Amino acid sequence: MKFTKQFQRYESEITQFINELKQKNPDLEEQQRAGRALLWDKQPVDLDTQERARNSRVNQQAYVYQNKN
């Protein structure tokens, strides 16, 4: 679907806002990547450490407040 020349240059208000924000703060995308890495990107998991942690886990009894003594 082809738009006329009038609509080819159209930018929504949101697009204009984002472009203006990027011009005012050129390192914004780098800050976003750093924030994403801080919250979501995790270090590789050491499989040996993970296996030892799984094996050393003590199973919880069915009713935790009752002793077996």
C-alpha positions as CSV (number, residue, x, y, z in Angstrom):
1,M,0.0,0.0,0.0
2,K,1.5,3.3,-1.1
3,F,0.9,6.5,0.7
4,T,0.8,9.8,-0.9
5,K,3.8,12.2,-0.5
6,Q,1.8,14.0,2.2
7,F,1.7,11.0,4.4
8,Q,5.2,9.7,3.7
9,R,6.7,12.5,5.8
10,Y,4.3,12.1,8.7
11,E,5.7,11.4,12.2
12,S,3.5,10.8,15.2
13,E,3.9,12.8,18.3
14,I,5.5,9.9,20.1
15,T,8.1,9.5,17.4
16,Q,8.9,13.2,17.5
17,F,9.2,13.0,21.3
18,I,11.5,10.0,21.2
19,N,13.7,11.6,18.5
20,E,13.9,14.9,20.5
21,L,14.7,12.9,23.7
22,K,17.6,11.1,21.8
23,Q,18.9,14.4,20.5
24,K,18.9,16.0,24.0
25,N,20.5,12.9,25.6
26,P,22.7,11.1,23.0
27,D,23.9,8.4,25.5
28,L,20.4,7.4,26.4
29,E,20.5,4.1,24.5
30,E,23.8,3.2,26.2
31,Q,22.3,3.9,29.6
32,Q,19.3,1.6,28.7
33,R,21.7,-1.2,27.7
34,A,23.6,-0.8,31.0
35,G,20.4,-0.9,33.0
36,R,19.2,-4.0,31.1
37,A,22.5,-5.7,31.7
38,L,22.3,-4.9,35.4
39,L,18.9,-6.4,35.8
40,W,18.6,-9.2,33.2
41,D,21.9,-10.4,31.9
42,K,23.3,-13.1,34.2
43,Q,26.7,-14.6,34.5
44,P,27.1,-18.1,33.1
45,V,26.1,-20.9,35.5
46,D,28.8,-23.2,36.7
47,L,27.3,-26.6,36.4
48,D,29.5,-28.3,39.0
49,T,28.5,-25.6,41.6
50,Q,24.9,-26.0,40.7
51,E,25.0,-29.8,41.1
52,R,26.8,-29.5,44.5
53,A,24.1,-27.1,45.7
54,R,21.4,-29.4,44.6
55,N,23.0,-32.4,46.2
56,S,23.6,-30.6,49.5
57,R,20.1,-29.5,49.9
58,V,18.2,-30.9,52.9
59,N,14.7,-32.0,52.2
60,Q,12.1,-30.3,54.3
61,Q,9.7,-32.4,56.3
62,A,6.0,-32.3,55.5
63,Y,5.0,-30.4,58.5
64,V,7.8,-28.1,59.5
65,Y,6.7,-27.3,63.1
66,Q,6.5,-31.0,64.2
67,N,9.7,-32.6,65.3
68,K,10.4,-36.3,64.6
69,N,11.8,-36.8,68.1
